[in-house]
Amino acid sequence: MSMALALAVAAGGLGVSAATAQAAPASPDQGPPFPYADCIKATAQHGESKAYGKWHCDQLVLKGWVKPPKR
C-alpha cells in the first residue's frame, strides 16, 4: 500500500488537514487514483468496520483518490 493512500485514509478518518496529506512525496507511478481493494485493506488496517470502510472508500472514489470498484 502506498504512503499517499494511507495519508488519504487518515485524512478522511482522522481530520488531518489537506495540506498535510499533500505534503507526502509520491512517485509518478503510485499517485491517485488508487485501487479500490487497496482502500478497503487500508480501512481494515485502521480499524474501520466493513460498512464504514466501504462508505469511506466510496467517498474517496467521489473525490478521485480511488478507482471505482470492478463489478
C-alpha positions, 0 to 999 in steps of 0.5 A: 500500500502506498504512503499517499493512500494511507495519508488519504485514509487518515485524512478522511478518518482522522481530520488531518488537514489537506495540506498535510496529506499533500505534503507526502512525496509520491512517485509518478507511478503510485499517485491517485487514483488508487485501487479500490481493494487497496482502500478497503485493506487500508480501512481494515488496517485502521480499524474501520468496520466493513460498512464504514470502510466501504462508505469511506472508500466510496467517498474517496472514489467521489473525490478521485483518490480511488478507482471505482470498484470492478463489478 
